[in-house]
Amino acid sequence: MTYPTYELSIDAGEPVLLYDFSVGSAHWRYTSADRPIPYLGNSFTPLAISSGSINQGNEIKKKTLAVTVPLDALVVQRLQNFPPSSDFLLTIITLHQTDPDIQGYTVFVGRVVGQSQAGTVISLNCEPAYTGVKTTGLRRRWQLNCAHVLYGIGCTLNPTDFRVVSAITAVAGPVVTLSGLSPPAGLSWPGGYLEWASGFGYLERRSINSASGTTLTLNYGAPDLVAGLAVNVYPGCDHSTAACIAFVPPGGTIGEGNILNYGGQPYIPSINPLAGNPIY
């Protein structure tokens, strides 16, 4: 039988919600039922979890959803203090325990954007995925420096071509010291990022704010950052023509680098023809 059969029945339905939190390939799956619920080959663990009303409307940005979970839930532990650098996604599915076919219906797809604590309960503030679609992105500007995101689509550079493998030898908050760290010729670390395997199925990243020798200052720390941790380090870019030329991809030309993909206008006149002698 189908989901609507039980949903529209007077007394045959027994609705429960399934909550699937995920980052990369890591998942934390819970259900509001009093027993484990199997669904699409995955098991959803019973938890005292609840959410506000899920509805539709014209104002997408106002359709945020509060999900309440116990403080000791494993998913909360991954969000406390140092949340993952990637989007923390949430999918909510509704089904009926009385349905032998276990047919579910997805009622919410979004991401966790904030949290607040009240005693032993955590309230997760979630926004629908549509908010990203409805938001106007940054527009290109006529400017001296490159507007492309480093290693992004417009930049075209492959970060693995410039990756340096190292290991942490000392940690002091967001400041880490690495073994034998040296950037590729002509490049530097600020503006780049440090990457490591979280152990939960996804990669963690931290931007590099500054560097001094083999010591890097990151934008914020993480409990995973300990001595002996293997990391990948990627050089940064100040979005100038000099930096673009210094990034020489495999098969590229020294002295040219990635300049053909430069996203700025470096020859904008720097002298204002109206300065000191306006014509109006």
Backbone torsions as a table, in degrees:
resi	resn	phi	psi	omega
1	MET	NA	160.3	-174.9
2	THR	-95.3	165.2	178.2
3	TYR	-56.8	-46.1	-179.3
4	PRO	-58.9	-29.0	-179.6
5	THR	-59.2	-44.3	-179.9
6	TYR	-81.0	-33.1	-178.8
7	GLU	-65.7	-35.4	-176.5
8	LEU	-95.0	-4.8	-179.1
9	SER	-74.3	161.0	-178.7
10	ILE	-76.5	-44.5	-174.7
11	ASP	-139.6	7.9	-177.1
12	ALA	-88.2	-16.6	-176.2
13	GLY	-83.2	152.0	173.8
14	GLU	-143.4	78.4	-170.9
15	PRO	-71.9	141.4	173.0
16	VAL	-138.1	160.0	178.2
17	LEU	-112.8	142.8	175.1
18	LEU	-112.9	130.9	-178.8
19	TYR	-115.2	119.1	-178.9
20	ASP	-116.5	100.5	174.8
21	PHE	-88.2	140.9	-178.3
22	SER	-152.3	149.0	169.9
23	VAL	-139.8	117.1	-175.6
24	GLY	60.8	-126.7	178.6
25	SER	-96.5	4.3	178.7
26	ALA	-88.1	136.5	-178.7
27	HIS	-132.9	144.3	170.2
28	TRP	-125.9	111.2	-171.5
29	ARG	-113.8	126.6	-178.3
30	TYR	-132.9	160.9	175.9
31	THR	-137.2	151.4	177.0
32	SER	-81.9	-3.2	178.9
33	ALA	-72.6	170.1	179.9
34	ASP	-94.7	10.2	179.3
35	ARG	-148.9	158.7	177.2
36	PRO	-60.1	140.3	-179.5
37	ILE	-117.8	119.5	175.2
38	PRO	-82.8	137.2	178.9
39	TYR	-154.2	121.8	179.4
40	LEU	52.0	41.3	176.5
41	GLY	82.5	2.6	179.4
42	ASN	-117.3	151.5	179.0
43	SER	-106.5	130.8	179.6
44	PHE	-104.6	123.1	-173.1
45	THR	-82.7	135.7	177.1
46	PRO	-61.4	137.8	179.9
47	LEU	-155.8	149.4	176.5
48	ALA	-76.6	72.4	-176.2
49	ILE	-117.6	143.2	-179.9
50	SER	-150.7	165.8	-179.8
51	SER	-144.0	163.4	177.4
52	GLY	-74.6	-173.8	-178.7
53	SER	-70.8	135.4	177.2
54	ILE	-102.2	117.3	-178.5
55	ASN	-144.8	172.9	-179.2
56	GLN	-111.2	160.4	178.9
57	GLY	-176.5	174.2	-178.1
58	ASN	-76.1	-31.3	-178.5
59	GLU	-89.9	88.1	-176.3
60	ILE	-60.1	-42.8	-175.2
61	LYS	-65.3	-19.2	179.8
62	LYS	-91.1	-3.6	-176.8
63	LYS	-90.9	48.5	175.8
64	THR	-75.9	156.7	-175.3
65	LEU	-128.5	130.2	176.9
66	ALA	-95.9	125.1	177.2
67	VAL	-116.4	124.4	-176.0
68	THR	-103.2	128.2	-179.8
69	VAL	-136.2	155.5	176.9
70	PRO	-65.8	151.0	-178.2
71	LEU	-62.0	-30.1	-175.7
72	ASP	-89.3	6.0	178.3
73	ALA	-66.1	142.8	-177.5
74	LEU	-59.9	-35.3	-179.0
75	VAL	-64.8	-33.3	179.1
76	VAL	-68.4	-36.9	179.7
77	GLN	-60.5	-32.2	178.1
78	ARG	-77.2	-16.6	-179.0
79	LEU	-99.3	-17.9	-177.1
80	GLN	-75.3	145.7	174.3
81	ASN	64.2	-64.9	-176.6
82	PHE	-126.6	84.6	-179.2
83	PRO	-65.4	155.4	179.2
84	PRO	-57.4	150.0	-179.4
85	SER	-74.8	-20.3	178.2
86	SER	-92.0	166.7	178.5
87	ASP	-61.7	134.9	176.9
88	PHE	-96.4	103.1	-170.3
89	LEU	-90.6	155.3	177.9
90	LEU	-140.3	129.9	173.1
91	THR	-122.3	129.5	179.2
92	ILE	-113.9	130.3	-177.9
93	ILE	-124.0	138.7	175.2
94	THR	-111.9	142.1	175.8
95	LEU	-154.1	175.0	179.7
96	HIS	-114.8	129.1	179.8
97	GLN	-64.2	-24.0	-179.5
98	THR	-81.8	-6.8	-179.9
99	ASP	-82.6	113.1	-178.6
100	PRO	-65.6	-22.2	179.0
101	ASP	-85.4	-7.9	179.8
102	ILE	46.9	56.1	177.8
103	GLN	-90.1	120.2	-178.3
104	GLY	-101.8	164.5	179.7
105	TYR	-136.1	121.3	-179.1
106	THR	-74.7	122.5	-176.8
107	VAL	-111.0	-13.8	180.0
108	PHE	-153.9	133.9	172.7
109	VAL	-134.5	122.4	-178.2
110	GLY	-167.5	-152.9	-178.5
111	ARG	-145.7	155.6	177.5
112	VAL	-83.5	125.4	-177.1
113	VAL	-115.6	-8.5	-180.0
114	GLY	-173.0	171.3	-179.5
115	GLN	-154.3	155.2	176.0
116	SER	-145.2	151.1	-175.6
117	GLN	-114.7	138.1	174.1
118	ALA	-135.4	95.9	-177.0
119	GLY	69.0	-121.1	-178.7
120	THR	-100.0	18.0	-177.7
121	VAL	-123.2	139.5	177.4
122	ILE	-112.3	130.6	175.5
123	SER	-105.0	117.0	179.7
124	LEU	-94.2	125.9	178.6
125	ASN	-92.0	117.4	-175.1
126	CYS	-118.8	142.5	177.5
127	GLU	-119.4	147.3	-179.4
128	PRO	-64.4	154.5	178.9
129	ALA	-62.9	-24.3	-177.5
130	TYR	-66.8	-19.0	179.9
131	THR	-61.9	-34.7	177.8
132	GLY	-68.8	-32.3	179.5
133	VAL	-72.8	-37.2	-175.9
134	LYS	-80.1	-15.1	-177.0
135	THR	-80.1	132.9	177.8
136	THR	-73.9	126.4	-179.3
137	GLY	-80.0	170.1	178.1
138	LEU	-66.6	139.5	179.0
139	ARG	-96.9	151.9	176.0
140	ARG	-66.4	143.1	178.6
141	ARG	-120.2	155.8	173.4
142	TRP	-81.7	103.5	-171.5
143	GLN	-147.7	161.7	-178.1
144	LEU	-69.4	-49.3	-175.6
145	ASN	-80.9	159.5	-178.9
146	CYS	-68.6	137.1	-179.7
147	ALA	-96.5	-4.1	-178.3
148	HIS	-73.9	150.1	172.2
149	VAL	-77.5	130.4	179.6
150	LEU	-56.4	130.4	-177.2
151	TYR	67.7	12.2	179.4
152	GLY	-88.3	-170.2	-175.2
153	ILE	-63.1	-48.5	-178.7
154	GLY	-68.7	-33.7	179.7
155	CYS	-68.9	-41.0	178.4
156	THR	73.3	-9.1	-179.5
157	LEU	-68.6	141.4	176.6
158	ASN	-93.6	117.7	-176.1
159	PRO	-59.7	-30.3	-178.5
160	THR	-65.6	-20.2	178.1
161	ASP	-71.8	-16.5	-176.6
162	PHE	-122.1	9.7	-177.3
163	ARG	-69.3	139.7	174.3
164	VAL	-121.2	123.3	-179.5
165	VAL	-89.9	132.0	-178.6
166	SER	-149.6	-171.7	178.4
167	ALA	-144.0	145.7	-179.0
168	ILE	-77.3	135.6	177.0
169	THR	-110.1	-23.6	179.8
170	ALA	-156.3	149.1	-178.9
171	VAL	-137.2	136.0	173.3
172	ALA	-140.0	86.7	-176.3
173	GLY	66.4	-124.0	179.4
174	PRO	-85.4	4.1	-179.0
175	VAL	-101.2	121.7	-178.6
176	VAL	-124.1	143.8	175.0
177	THR	-112.3	133.6	-175.2
178	LEU	-117.9	159.4	-176.5
179	SER	-82.8	122.2	173.7
180	GLY	54.6	37.2	-175.8
181	LEU	-79.0	129.7	177.3
182	SER	-149.8	128.9	-178.0
183	PRO	-73.9	158.4	174.5
184	PRO	-56.8	155.5	-176.1
185	ALA	-52.7	128.6	176.4
186	GLY	82.7	-3.9	-176.6
187	LEU	-111.3	169.4	179.3
188	SER	-141.1	167.2	-174.4
189	TRP	-85.0	-37.4	-176.9
190	PRO	-54.7	135.0	-176.6
191	GLY	92.1	-10.7	176.7
192	GLY	-92.3	-157.6	-179.7
193	TYR	-152.8	159.2	177.5
194	LEU	-109.3	139.7	-173.2
195	GLU	-135.3	143.4	176.7
196	TRP	-154.1	161.2	178.3
197	ALA	-78.6	126.8	-176.5
198	SER	-74.4	-21.1	-174.8
199	GLY	88.4	-1.0	179.4
200	PHE	-115.0	9.9	177.7
201	GLY	100.4	9.1	177.2
202	TYR	-143.4	161.8	-179.3
203	LEU	-94.3	138.9	174.7
204	GLU	-100.9	145.2	179.8
205	ARG	-135.4	146.6	173.1
206	ARG	-135.9	133.2	177.6
207	SER	-70.3	149.2	179.2
208	ILE	-98.5	116.4	-179.8
209	ASN	-83.2	-40.1	-179.3
210	SER	-156.1	165.9	-178.8
211	ALA	-145.0	145.9	175.0
212	SER	-143.3	102.2	-176.4
213	GLY	65.7	-122.8	179.5
214	THR	-97.3	11.5	-180.0
215	THR	-106.5	128.9	-178.9
216	LEU	-117.2	141.0	173.1
217	THR	-105.7	117.8	-176.6
218	LEU	-92.6	166.9	-179.5
219	ASN	-70.1	-29.3	170.1
220	TYR	-164.8	162.1	-172.8
221	GLY	-85.9	-165.4	179.2
222	ALA	-167.1	147.0	178.4
223	PRO	-66.1	-20.8	179.8
224	ASP	-73.1	-21.5	-175.6
225	LEU	-76.3	97.9	-179.6
226	VAL	-135.2	160.9	178.4
227	ALA	-59.3	134.7	-179.9
228	GLY	97.1	-10.5	-179.5
229	LEU	-70.3	129.2	176.3
230	ALA	-78.5	131.9	-177.0
231	VAL	-135.5	159.2	170.4
232	ASN	-111.0	136.6	-178.9
233	VAL	-121.2	133.6	-177.8
234	TYR	-120.5	130.4	-178.2
235	PRO	-66.5	158.0	-179.0
236	GLY	-104.5	-176.1	-176.3
237	CYS	-146.1	138.3	176.6
238	ASP	-94.4	9.0	174.7
239	HIS	65.5	27.1	174.5
240	SER	-100.3	166.8	178.5
241	THR	-65.3	-36.5	-179.9
242	ALA	-61.5	-42.9	179.8
243	ALA	-67.7	-38.4	-179.7
244	CYS	-64.4	-39.1	178.9
245	ILE	-68.2	-30.6	-178.0
246	ALA	-72.2	-23.0	177.9
247	PHE	-83.3	99.1	-179.1
248	VAL	-103.8	107.5	-180.0
249	PRO	-72.0	163.5	177.4
250	PRO	-54.7	129.7	-178.2
251	GLY	83.8	-2.0	-179.4
252	GLY	-80.7	177.2	-177.0
253	THR	-107.4	127.6	175.5
254	ILE	-65.0	133.9	-176.4
255	GLY	95.6	-11.1	177.3
256	GLU	-120.0	-42.3	177.1
257	GLY	55.1	-124.3	-177.1
258	ASN	-108.5	21.5	-171.9
259	ILE	-62.0	-26.3	179.4
260	LEU	-65.8	-19.6	177.8
261	ASN	-104.3	13.4	-179.2
262	TYR	-61.4	131.0	-174.6
263	GLY	-99.4	12.8	178.3
264	GLY	-110.6	-175.5	177.1
265	GLN	-123.7	82.1	-171.0
266	PRO	-69.2	-10.4	-176.8
267	TYR	-107.1	24.0	173.0
268	ILE	-62.0	130.9	179.3
269	PRO	-58.1	132.9	-178.9
270	SER	-92.3	-6.1	179.9
271	ILE	-101.0	126.1	178.6
272	ASN	-81.6	115.3	-177.4
273	PRO	-65.9	-15.8	-179.3
274	LEU	-97.8	-7.2	-175.9
275	ALA	-65.4	127.4	176.2
276	GLY	78.4	-10.8	-178.0
277	ASN	-150.0	66.2	-178.1
278	PRO	-62.1	148.0	-175.7
279	ILE	-99.8	8.9	179.2
280	TYR	-116.4	NA	NA
